[in-house]
Amino acid sequence: MNTNTSFIYRIFKEKEFMNFKKNKKFVGNKLDIDSGFIHLSTYEQIEGTLTKYFEENNNIFISKFKVSDLQDSLKWEKSSDSEIFPHFYGILKFKFIVKTVKRENIHEF
């Protein structure tokens, strides 16, 4: 895995994204809170994450973030399948979103 990427992504269920938009911050969902960090993906990891965790849910939003905006609280760590993923140890701020698309428009990134 190349950790020299410029952008990373967060996949949100619709309700999570709407709350993020309203509150301007995201502390994570139950999985994130239980893990101690917010789960993120590289562009190449999005499809695998969607398949593993969001297969039955079509109301999905994907937000793009600059690594440089998050790097103070960002760590690249092995997941349970030994793949390296970006993990954010902090509170995501809505202002750091570069772009958000619905799942079916992922090609717009």
N, CA, C and O of each residue as an XYZ file, in Angstrom:
436
protein
N       0.841     -1.192      0.000
C       0.000      0.000      0.000
C       0.876      1.241      0.000
O       1.815      1.361      0.786
N       0.552      2.148     -0.887
C       1.288      3.402     -0.986
C       0.668      4.429     -0.047
O      -0.461      4.865     -0.269
N       1.385      4.816      0.989
C       0.866      5.810      1.929
C       1.250      7.229      1.517
O       1.057      8.170      2.286
N       1.785      7.386      0.328
C       2.153      8.713     -0.172
C       1.035      9.336     -1.002
O       1.295     10.151     -1.887
N      -0.188      8.960     -0.720
C      -1.340      9.491     -1.433
C      -1.669     10.901     -0.925
O      -1.343     11.244      0.211
N      -2.304     11.699     -1.752
C      -2.671     13.067     -1.364
C      -4.064     13.153     -0.741
O      -4.371     14.105     -0.022
N      -4.913     12.145     -1.024
C      -6.295     12.180     -0.557
C      -6.682     10.859      0.107
O      -6.184      9.792     -0.252
N      -7.580     10.962      1.081
C      -8.177      9.790      1.696
C      -9.679     10.025      1.782
O     -10.152     11.145      1.593
N     -10.420      8.970      2.067
C     -11.871      9.004      1.925
C     -12.560      8.401      3.141
O     -12.047      7.490      3.790
N     -13.733      8.941      3.424
C     -14.596      8.406      4.480
C     -15.928      8.033      3.836
O     -16.512      8.812      3.082
N     -16.389      6.838      4.145
C     -17.683      6.369      3.665
C     -18.687      6.565      4.791
O     -18.464      6.134      5.922
N     -19.800      7.225      4.463
C     -20.835      7.528      5.448
C     -22.175      6.945      5.025
O     -22.527      6.959      3.846
N     -22.912      6.436      5.992
C     -24.333      6.174      5.762
C     -24.997      7.553      5.700
O     -24.477      8.526      6.247
N     -26.131      7.623      5.039
C     -26.778      8.917      4.827
C     -27.010      9.683      6.128
O     -26.717     10.876      6.197
N     -27.527      9.024      7.151
C     -27.810      9.703      8.424
C     -26.529     10.244      9.053
O     -26.523     11.351      9.591
N     -25.439      9.466      8.989
C     -24.150      9.921      9.528
C     -23.682     11.185      8.809
O     -23.241     12.147      9.437
N     -23.789     11.162      7.470
C     -23.323     12.317      6.709
C     -24.176     13.552      7.001
O     -23.637     14.648      7.159
N     -25.488     13.389      7.073
C     -26.373     14.531      7.340
C     -26.107     15.114      8.728
O     -26.163     16.330      8.908
N     -25.821     14.264      9.700
C     -25.457     14.752     11.043
C     -24.117     15.484     11.007
O     -23.949     16.510     11.665
N     -23.168     14.956     10.241
C     -21.858     15.591     10.073
C     -22.042     16.981      9.457
O     -21.459     17.958      9.925
N     -22.844     17.055      8.421
C     -23.100     18.325      7.737
C     -23.747     19.335      8.684
O     -23.395     20.514      8.675
N     -24.679     18.877      9.489
C     -25.393     19.750     10.427
C     -24.487     20.216     11.568
O     -24.464     21.400     11.906
N     -23.737     19.274     12.162
C     -22.927     19.573     13.350
C     -21.523     20.081     13.037
O     -20.831     20.596     13.915
N     -21.107     19.931     11.768
C     -19.789     20.378     11.295
C     -18.619     19.608     11.899
O     -17.463     20.000     11.736
N     -18.921     18.504     12.602
C     -17.868     17.641     13.131
C     -18.394     16.211     13.182
O     -19.600     15.974     13.251
N     -17.454     15.261     13.147
C     -17.800     13.845     13.174
C     -16.844     13.145     14.124
O     -15.632     13.135     13.909
N     -17.401     12.560     15.176
C     -16.581     11.858     16.164
C     -16.504     10.365     15.878
O     -15.767      9.638     16.544
N     -17.260      9.911     14.896
C     -17.250      8.514     14.507
C     -18.576      7.832     14.784
O     -19.419      8.341     15.524
N     -18.742      6.661     14.168
C     -19.906      5.831     14.451
C     -19.513      4.817     15.526
O     -18.420      4.909     16.085
N     -20.384      3.856     15.821
C     -20.100      2.898     16.886
C     -18.803      2.122     16.628
O     -18.004      1.937     17.547
N     -18.588      1.673     15.400
C     -17.359      0.941     15.072
C     -16.124      1.802     15.319
O     -15.136      1.334     15.886
N     -16.184      3.066     14.890
C     -15.058      3.982     15.097
C     -14.783      4.189     16.589
O     -13.643      4.098     17.044
N     -15.838      4.464     17.327
C     -15.686      4.737     18.761
C     -15.133      3.507     19.474
O     -14.244      3.617     20.319
N     -15.662      2.337     19.127
C     -15.160      1.092     19.727
C     -13.697      0.835     19.352
O     -12.942      0.271     20.145
N     -13.296      1.248     18.144
C     -11.920      1.039     17.668
C     -10.948      2.078     18.217
O      -9.745      1.827     18.289
N     -11.463      3.242     18.602
C     -10.612      4.309     19.117
C     -10.113      5.261     18.041
O      -9.282      6.125     18.319
N     -10.609      5.116     16.818
C     -10.218      5.988     15.707
C     -11.292      5.954     14.631
O     -12.143      5.064     14.615
N     -11.245      6.928     13.733
C     -12.180      6.989     12.603
C     -11.548      6.256     11.430
O     -10.428      6.559     11.019
N     -12.282      5.289     10.902
C     -11.814      4.483      9.777
C     -11.905      5.276      8.473
O     -12.944      5.854      8.156
N     -10.819      5.292      7.736
C     -10.755      5.952      6.436
C     -10.201      4.955      5.427
O      -9.764      3.864      5.792
N     -10.225      5.340      4.162
C      -9.726      4.472      3.090
C      -8.981      5.300      2.061
O      -9.218      6.498      1.909
N      -8.071      4.634      1.357
C      -7.510      5.248      0.158
C      -8.529      5.039     -0.959
O      -9.497      4.298     -0.788
N      -8.317      5.684     -2.089
C      -9.248      5.516     -3.201
C      -9.323      4.046     -3.613
O     -10.402      3.532     -3.908
N      -8.181      3.380     -3.632
C      -8.127      1.975     -4.053
C      -8.842      1.043     -3.069
O      -9.222     -0.068     -3.440
N      -9.025      1.475     -1.843
C      -9.666      0.645     -0.826
C     -11.178      0.844     -0.724
O     -11.857      0.073     -0.046
N     -11.708      1.866     -1.387
C     -13.129      2.194     -1.241
C     -14.024      1.010     -1.605
O     -14.907      0.652     -0.825
N     -13.819      0.405     -2.756
C     -14.703     -0.683     -3.200
C     -14.705     -1.845     -2.222
O     -15.764     -2.398     -1.925
N     -13.540     -2.223     -1.717
C     -13.467     -3.308     -0.746
C     -14.196     -2.976      0.548
O     -14.871     -3.829      1.124
N     -14.060     -1.738      1.001
C     -14.743     -1.298      2.216
C     -16.249     -1.286      1.998
O     -17.009     -1.712      2.867
N     -16.684     -0.795      0.833
C     -18.119     -0.802      0.514
C     -18.670     -2.218      0.528
O     -19.733     -2.468      1.097
N     -17.959     -3.138     -0.091
C     -18.402     -4.527     -0.169
C     -18.464     -5.171      1.218
O     -19.405     -5.901      1.528
N     -17.465     -4.898      2.039
C     -17.381     -5.532      3.350
C     -18.377     -4.971      4.365
O     -18.943     -5.722      5.159
N     -18.592     -3.647      4.341
C     -19.381     -3.018      5.397
C     -20.683     -2.346      4.948
O     -21.535     -2.047      5.784
N     -20.848     -2.106      3.662
C     -21.989     -1.313      3.208
C     -22.766     -1.964      2.072
O     -23.522     -1.277      1.386
N     -22.609     -3.246      1.852
C     -23.182     -3.908      0.687
C     -24.687     -3.697      0.548
O     -25.174     -3.429     -0.550
N     -25.421     -3.814      1.642
C     -26.876     -3.727      1.546
C     -27.409     -2.297      1.609
O     -28.615     -2.086      1.489
N     -26.551     -1.338      1.791
C     -27.005      0.040      1.965
C     -26.629      0.879      0.752
O     -25.450      1.035      0.435
N     -27.646      1.420      0.072
C     -27.392      2.229     -1.115
C     -27.343      3.726     -0.830
O     -26.885      4.494     -1.676
N     -27.801      4.155      0.332
C     -27.768      5.581      0.666
C     -26.436      5.914      1.322
O     -26.350      6.180      2.521
N     -25.399      5.888      0.485
C     -24.028      6.063      0.950
C     -23.431      7.336      0.348
O     -23.624      7.639     -0.829
N     -22.706      8.066      1.183
C     -21.974      9.247      0.756
C     -20.487      8.980      0.997
O     -20.113      8.388      2.009
N     -19.659      9.414      0.076
C     -18.213      9.251      0.215
C     -17.588     10.637      0.164
O     -17.781     11.382     -0.797
N     -16.840     10.973      1.206
C     -16.201     12.286      1.288
C     -14.701     12.151      1.095
O     -14.074     11.216      1.593
N     -14.147     13.091      0.374
C     -12.718     13.144      0.050
C     -12.049     14.196      0.932
O     -12.552     15.311      1.070
N     -10.918     13.835      1.524
C     -10.152     14.729      2.392
C      -8.711     14.790      1.923
O      -8.185     13.807      1.400
N      -8.068     15.935      2.105
C      -6.633     16.048      1.852
C      -5.888     15.440      3.040
O      -6.180     15.749      4.195
N      -4.940     14.589      2.743
C      -4.108     14.018      3.796
C      -3.426     15.132      4.582
O      -3.295     15.037      5.803
N      -2.991     16.181      3.900
C      -2.277     17.274      4.569
C      -3.132     17.986      5.622
O      -2.591     18.538      6.579
N      -4.464     17.979      5.457
C      -5.347     18.603      6.451
C      -5.524     17.745      7.695
O      -5.876     18.252      8.759
N      -5.280     16.445      7.561
C      -5.538     15.514      8.657
C      -4.281     14.907      9.265
O      -4.359     14.227     10.288
N      -3.140     15.138      8.660
C      -1.950     14.360      8.984
C      -1.495     14.445     10.433
O      -0.829     13.524     10.905
N      -1.822     15.509     11.159
C      -1.402     15.584     12.558
C      -2.022     14.478     13.411
O      -1.437     14.065     14.412
N      -3.203     13.997     13.021
C      -3.895     12.949     13.784
C      -4.112     11.682     12.964
O      -4.937     10.841     13.320
N      -3.377     11.548     11.873
C      -3.536     10.415     10.964
C      -2.408      9.408     11.141
O      -1.233      9.773     11.179
N      -2.782      8.137     11.249
C      -1.798      7.062     11.331
C      -2.146      6.004     10.294
O      -3.317      5.704     10.062
N      -1.124      5.448      9.681
C      -1.294      4.359      8.724
C      -1.009      3.065      9.477
O       0.110      2.824      9.931
N      -2.055      2.232      9.600
C      -1.931      1.038     10.429
C      -2.523     -0.189      9.739
O      -3.388     -0.085      8.869
N      -2.030     -1.353     10.156
C      -2.540     -2.609      9.621
C      -3.936     -2.875     10.176
O      -4.205     -2.674     11.360
N      -4.817     -3.334      9.281
C      -6.150     -3.745      9.704
C      -6.121     -5.236     10.034
O      -5.060     -5.861     10.006
N      -7.259     -5.789     10.339
C      -7.326     -7.206     10.704
C      -6.895     -8.132      9.569
O      -6.498     -9.271      9.815
N      -6.971     -7.647      8.322
C      -6.524     -8.469      7.186
C      -5.103     -8.104      6.742
O      -4.674     -8.476      5.650
N      -4.383     -7.380      7.591
C      -2.979     -6.979      7.383
C      -2.777     -5.935      6.281
O      -1.639     -5.645      5.913
N      -3.853     -5.374      5.756
C      -3.727     -4.286      4.788
C      -3.558     -2.974      5.565
O      -4.125     -2.815      6.646
N      -2.786     -2.047      5.018
C      -2.543     -0.763      5.677
C      -3.672      0.217      5.321
O      -3.954      0.463      4.149
N      -4.307      0.765      6.360
C      -5.399      1.734      6.190
C      -5.076      3.014      6.949
O      -4.347      2.984      7.940
N      -5.621      4.148      6.482
C      -5.493      5.391      7.247
C      -6.514      5.411      8.389
O      -7.700      5.160      8.174
N      -6.053      5.704      9.576
C      -6.907      5.821     10.758
C      -6.739      7.225     11.335
O      -5.617      7.697     11.523
N      -7.849      7.879     11.611
C      -7.818      9.248     12.111
C      -8.146      9.255     13.598
O      -9.221      8.817     14.011
N      -7.213      9.755     14.394
C      -7.369      9.835     15.842
C      -7.737     11.266     16.223
O      -6.883     12.055     16.629
N      -9.002     11.581     16.086
C      -9.459     12.929     16.391
C     -10.897     13.106     15.945
O     -11.621     12.133     15.736
N     -11.295     14.342     15.804
C     -12.639     14.693     15.355
C     -12.527     15.270     13.953
O     -11.825     16.258     13.737
N     -13.220     14.653     13.002
C     -13.206     15.179     11.628
C     -14.022     16.463     11.567
O     -15.109     16.545     12.138
N     -13.498     17.452     10.880
C     -14.201     18.719     10.701
C     -14.769     18.784      9.288
O     -14.099     18.443      8.313
N     -16.010     19.226      9.201
C     -16.703     19.288      7.916
C     -15.965     20.185      6.921
O     -15.976     19.922      5.719
N     -15.330     21.231      7.418
C     -14.640     22.178      6.536
C     -13.480     21.542      5.772
O     -13.016     22.106      4.781
N     -13.005     20.376      6.218
C     -11.896     19.711      5.539
C     -12.328     18.864      4.341
O     -11.485     18.340      3.614
N     -13.635     18.730      4.137
C     -14.101     17.953      2.987
C     -13.755     18.688      1.693
O     -14.056     19.872      1.539
N     -13.124     17.976      0.775
C     -12.799     18.515     -0.545
C     -13.984     18.332     -1.477
O     -14.330     19.227     -2.249
N     -14.605     17.155     -1.394
C     -15.744     16.836     -2.255
C     -16.481     15.650     -1.651
O     -15.868     14.784     -1.027
N     -17.799     15.612     -1.837
C     -18.611     14.476     -1.420
C     -19.493     14.058     -2.582
O     -20.090     14.892     -3.263
N     -19.564     12.750     -2.796
C     -20.442     12.208     -3.838
C     -21.247     11.057     -3.256
O     -20.860     10.450     -2.258
N     -22.371     10.768     -3.896
C     -23.129      9.573     -3.533
C     -22.413      8.365     -4.118
O     -21.646      8.485     -5.073
N     -22.668      7.216     -3.542
C     -22.009      5.976     -3.925
C     -22.008      5.749     -5.437
O     -20.988      5.374     -6.015
N     -23.143      5.978     -6.064
C     -23.257      5.717     -7.502
C     -22.458      6.702     -8.364
O     -22.313      6.492     -9.568
N     -21.949      7.752     -7.767
C     -21.171      8.761     -8.511
C     -19.692      8.735     -8.149
O     -18.988      9.729     -8.330
N     -19.228      7.616     -7.644
C     -17.829      7.510     -7.210
C     -16.851      7.849     -8.330
O     -15.745      8.319     -8.062
N     -17.237      7.619     -9.558
C     -16.361      7.920    -10.702
C     -16.053      9.414    -10.827
O     -15.148      9.793    -11.570
N     -16.794     10.270    -10.108
C     -16.574     11.724    -10.168
C     -15.342     12.168     -9.391
O     -14.936     13.325     -9.496
N     -14.741     11.274     -8.615
C     -13.492     11.605     -7.920
C     -12.404     11.523     -8.936
O     -11.239     11.757     -8.613
